[in-house]
């Protein structure tokens, strides 16, 4: 078995019942964070990052996802404990995610 897919442990992904679309979405989040261009906010003493559903759609059209599908997938990852979400209402409604949990559970490897 190939150890990693998109820089994530394939075994951990299988254990969490994640598919390749989920892994590509997570890779996009990690890469965007690493670019230092992602909006972040400290909430309850923890660092969260804003995930633009439209940005994900624009950057990964090959996934053929709509906003509601992205929402459902990210919600599921939160329910699994991979991500942690906070919704911020400030001039709109923004979804911020903490990825520290993601890093430890899926053993992210730098690409």
PABANU-824032 format. One line per 10 residues: number of its first residue (from 0); their letters; for each residue x, y, z of N, C-alpha, C. Coordinates in pm, 1 decimal. Example, Ala and Ser with C-alpha at 12.3 -4.5 7.8 and 13.67 -1.06 7.14 Angstrom:
REM residues 2
0 = as = 1319.0/-569.0/780.0/1230.0/-450.0/780.0/1320.0/-330.0/780.0  1285.0/-225.0/708.0/1367.0/-106.0/714.0/1290.0/3.0/787.0
END
This chain:
REM residues 111
0 = xxxxxxxxxx = 84.5/-117.5/0.0/0.0/0.0/0.0/89.3/124.2/0.0  52.1/222.1/-80.1/123.2/349.8/-83.2/99.7/419.3/50.3  207.6/469.9/112.8/197.8/526.4/246.6/118.1/656.2/249.9  143.3/747.0/154.0/74.8/876.8/157.9/-0.4/905.6/28.9  -106.7/979.8/44.2/-185.4/1032.2/-67.2/-198.9/1182.2/-40.8  -153.8/1263.0/-133.7/-156.4/1408.9/-117.7/-86.8/1453.5/10.9  12.5/1376.4/53.7/89.0/1411.3/172.1/27.3/1365.9/302.9  -82.0/1291.4/297.4/-148.8/1242.3/417.7/-134.8/1091.4/426.5  -132.9/1041.1/548.0/-128.1/897.3/569.9/-252.5/831.8/509.2  -229.3/740.3/414.5/-342.1/671.3/352.6/-415.6/584.8/455.8
10 = xxxxxxxxxx = -340.7/523.1/545.6/-402.4/438.9/648.0/-493.4/521.9/738.9  -446.9/640.4/780.2/-531.0/727.6/863.3/-655.2/770.5/785.7  -638.0/802.7/657.9/-752.4/843.5/575.6/-855.1/731.1/567.1  -808.9/609.4/546.3/-899.2/494.1/539.3/-969.5/474.8/673.9  -894.6/487.8/782.4/-953.3/471.3/916.4/-1061.9/574.7/944.5  -1047.3/695.1/887.1/-1147.6/800.8/905.3/-1252.5/798.9/794.6  -1241.3/702.6/703.7/-1334.5/690.4/591.3/-1334.4/816.0/503.3  -1214.5/872.1/480.4/-1198.7/986.3/391.2/-1167.4/936.0/251.3  -1212.8/1009.5/151.0/-1181.0/971.7/13.3/-1079.3/1070.0/-44.4  -1043.1/1048.5/-170.3/-940.0/1132.5/-232.3/-985.0/1277.9/-245.4
20 = xxxxxxxxxx = -1114.3/1301.5/-261.0/-1165.4/1439.6/-267.0/-1140.4/1509.3/-133.5  -1170.2/1440.1/-23.5/-1143.1/1496.2/109.2/-995.4/1530.4/124.1  -908.8/1440.0/80.8/-764.8/1462.3/94.2/-717.9/1579.5/9.2  -773.2/1595.1/-109.2/-737.2/1710.1/-192.6/-783.7/1840.6/-127.4  -900.4/1838.1/-67.7/-948.5/1957.4/2.6/-857.1/1991.2/120.2  -819.9/1891.3/198.0/-731.0/1913.6/311.9/-593.6/1961.9/266.5  -544.1/1905.5/155.9/-414.7/1948.9/101.9/-421.5/2095.8/62.1  -533.2/2137.3/0.9/-551.4/2277.1/-39.4/-546.0/2367.6/83.9  -612.9/2326.6/190.8/-612.9/2406.0/313.6/-471.5/2419.7/368.5  -401.0/2308.3/380.6/-264.4/2310.1/435.0/-172.3/2394.6/347.0
30 = xxxxxxxxxx = -179.7/2376.7/215.4/-93.7/2453.4/125.0/-124.6/2602.1/132.0  -251.4/2636.5/142.0/-290.8/2777.6/148.8/-242.1/2839.3/279.8  -252.0/2764.6/389.8/-199.0/2813.1/518.0/-49.2/2838.2/505.7  21.8/2743.4/445.0/167.1/2755.9/429.5/207.6/2873.0/341.2  116.5/2921.7/257.3/147.8/3034.6/169.3/148.6/3167.8/245.2  100.8/3166.9/368.9/88.6/3287.7/451.8/-5.7/3391.2/392.0  -96.2/3348.5/303.6/-194.6/3438.7/244.7/-334.5/3411.9/298.0  -347.3/3312.6/383.5/-478.4/3275.6/435.4/-511.7/3361.1/557.5  -631.6/3414.7/558.8/-676.5/3497.0/670.9/-689.2/3409.1/795.0  -632.4/3454.3/905.1/-641.8/3376.6/1028.3/-691.0/3465.3/1141.6
40 = xxxxxxxxxx = -736.7/3399.8/1246.1/-793.6/3469.7/1360.1/-771.9/3382.7/1483.5  -737.8/3445.5/1594.3/-725.6/3371.9/1719.6/-860.4/3378.1/1789.7  -917.7/3260.3/1811.8/-1048.6/3248.0/1876.4/-1034.1/3152.9/1994.2  -1074.8/3197.8/2110.4/-1063.4/3117.1/2232.4/-920.7/3066.1/2252.1  -822.0/3150.2/2218.1/-681.7/3115.6/2239.0/-622.5/3020.8/2136.1  -697.3/2987.7/2031.0/-647.5/2895.2/1928.4/-652.5/2963.3/1792.2  -558.7/2927.4/1705.2/-549.7/2988.5/1573.4/-640.1/2914.6/1473.9  -730.0/2990.7/1411.2/-823.1/2938.2/1311.7/-797.5/3008.1/1178.9  -828.5/2938.7/1069.3/-806.9/2991.3/934.8/-938.6/2993.9/857.9  -959.3/3104.1/785.4/-1080.8/3118.1/706.5/-1069.0/3035.4/579.0
50 = xxxxxxxxxx = -1167.2/2951.7/554.6/-1173.6/2871.6/432.6/-1282.7/2929.6/344.7  -1242.0/2982.2/230.8/-1336.3/3034.1/132.1/-1382.1/2917.9/44.8  -1510.0/2884.3/56.3/-1561.7/2774.3/-24.9/-1546.3/2805.8/-173.6  -1570.0/2930.9/-211.5/-1556.0/2969.8/-351.5/-1410.1/2962.0/-395.7  -1318.5/2997.0/-307.8/-1175.8/2986.4/-338.9/-1135.8/2842.5/-365.1  -1188.7/2752.0/-285.2/-1160.3/2610.1/-304.2/-1216.9/2562.2/-438.5  -1336.6/2605.5/-471.1/-1399.8/2569.9/-599.0/-1316.3/2622.6/-715.0  -1272.7/2748.5/-705.6/-1195.1/2810.6/-813.5/-1058.5/2745.5/-831.9  -994.3/2707.9/-719.6/-860.3/2649.7/-727.3/-861.3/2502.1/-764.5  -969.4/2431.4/-733.4/-976.6/2287.1/-759.9/-1102.0/2250.8/-839.5
60 = xxxxxxxxxx = -1114.9/2304.5/-961.1/-1234.5/2273.0/-1039.5/-1245.7/2124.3/-1074.7  -1134.0/2053.1/-1072.7/-1135.0/1910.1/-1106.2/-1216.5/1828.1/-1005.6  -1240.8/1885.0/-888.1/-1320.1/1813.2/-787.8/-1469.7/1820.8/-815.7  -1511.5/1913.7/-903.0/-1652.5/1928.6/-940.9/-1743.3/1942.2/-818.3  -1701.4/2026.1/-723.4/-1779.7/2045.6/-602.0/-1852.1/2178.9/-604.2  -1968.1/2179.8/-544.0/-2043.0/2303.5/-522.2/-2027.7/2340.0/-374.4  -2065.8/2461.8/-339.9/-2048.4/2509.5/-202.7/-2113.4/2417.9/-99.7  -2233.2/2368.0/-129.7/-2300.8/2282.9/-31.4/-2226.9/2151.2/-10.0  -2163.6/2099.3/-113.7/-2087.1/1975.0/-100.7/-1961.2/1999.2/-16.2  -1898.1/2115.0/-36.5/-1779.8/2149.2/43.8/-1821.0/2162.5/189.8
70 = xxxxxxxxxx = -1930.0/2233.7/213.7/-1980.9/2250.3/350.1/-2003.3/2113.9/416.5  -2070.5/2023.0/347.1/-2102.1/1891.6/404.0/-1975.8/1811.3/433.2  -1879.0/1818.1/342.8/-1753.9/1744.1/364.0/-1675.8/1800.6/482.3  -1666.1/1932.9/491.4/-1593.7/1994.5/602.5/-1666.7/1970.3/734.5  -1799.1/1973.5/731.3/-1877.8/1944.5/851.4/-1850.3/1802.2/899.7  -1846.0/1710.4/806.6/-1818.5/1570.6/841.1/-1679.5/1555.6/902.7  -1581.3/1627.8/846.6/-1445.2/1621.7/901.4/-1441.3/1680.4/1042.3  -1525.2/1778.3/1069.1/-1535.4/1833.3/1205.2/-1598.1/1729.4/1298.5  -1700.7/1662.3/1251.5/-1766.1/1558.9/1332.7/-1670.1/1444.6/1364.0  -1578.1/1416.9/1272.4/-1477.8/1312.0/1293.1/-1364.4/1358.1/1384.3
80 = xxxxxxxxxx = -1358.3/1487.9/1414.0/-1251.7/1540.5/1498.6/-1124.8/1575.5/1423.0  -1131.6/1579.0/1290.2/-1014.6/1611.8/1208.8/-995.2/1762.6/1204.4  -1103.8/1835.1/1192.3/-1101.9/1980.9/1191.3/-1189.4/2031.2/1305.2  -1170.1/2156.6/1340.3/-1254.2/2222.6/1439.1/-1300.0/2353.1/1375.6  -1428.7/2384.3/1385.7/-1485.6/2499.5/1315.8/-1543.2/2602.6/1410.9  -1524.3/2727.8/1373.8/-1590.1/2840.4/1439.8/-1649.3/2927.1/1329.8  -1772.6/2970.9/1348.7/-1835.7/3062.2/1253.7/-1827.1/3203.0/1311.1  -1778.9/3295.2/1228.0/-1761.1/3433.6/1269.8/-1858.8/3520.6/1190.9  -1935.4/3600.9/1262.8/-2029.0/3695.3/1201.4/-1971.0/3835.1/1219.2  -1906.7/3884.5/1116.1/-1846.4/4018.0/1119.5/-1844.7/4070.0/976.6
90 = xxxxxxxxxx = -1947.6/4146.7/941.0/-1957.6/4192.9/802.8/-1993.5/4080.3/707.4  -2049.2/3974.0/759.5/-2085.0/3856.4/681.0/-2072.8/3733.0/769.0  -2081.2/3617.3/706.7/-2069.9/3490.1/778.3/-1947.2/3417.6/724.6  -1850.4/3388.6/813.5/-1723.9/3329.5/771.8/-1694.7/3203.5/851.8  -1651.9/3099.2/781.5/-1618.2/2971.9/844.8/-1467.7/2964.5/865.7  -1427.2/2955.7/991.7/-1285.9/2943.4/1027.4/-1262.3/2802.9/1081.0  -1148.0/2745.0/1043.8/-1116.1/2608.9/1085.5/-980.1/2603.9/1153.4  -970.6/2520.5/1256.0/-843.4/2495.4/1321.7/-787.6/2365.7/1264.6  -661.5/2370.3/1227.5/-602.5/2253.3/1162.9/-500.1/2181.9/1249.5  -480.0/2226.3/1373.3/-385.4/2156.7/1460.4/-428.2/2011.7/1477.3
100 = xxxxxxxxxx = -557.4/1989.9/1490.2/-611.3/1854.4/1502.9/-580.6/1775.5/1376.1  -601.0/1839.4/1261.7/-572.0/1776.7/1132.9/-427.6/1731.0/1126.7  -335.8/1816.2/1167.6/-193.7/1784.5/1159.9/-160.5/1659.3/1241.8  -215.9/1650.6/1362.0/-180.8/1537.2/1446.4/-248.4/1407.5/1403.7  -373.7/1414.4/1361.0/-444.9/1292.5/1324.5/-399.2/1231.6/1192.3  -375.7/1316.0/1094.3/-342.3/1263.1/962.1/-194.3/1268.7/929.8  -113.7/1318.0/1024.0/31.8/1322.2/1004.5/67.8/1387.8/872.4  33.4/1514.3/860.9/59.2/1589.2/739.2/208.1/1593.2/711.1  239.4/1568.7/587.6/377.7/1577.6/541.7/387.4/1694.2/447.7  493.1/1773.6/458.4/513.0/1886.2/368.0/533.1/1833.7/226.8
110 = x = 466.2/1899.7/131.4/480.3/1855.7/-7.8/594.9/1928.9/-73.6
END
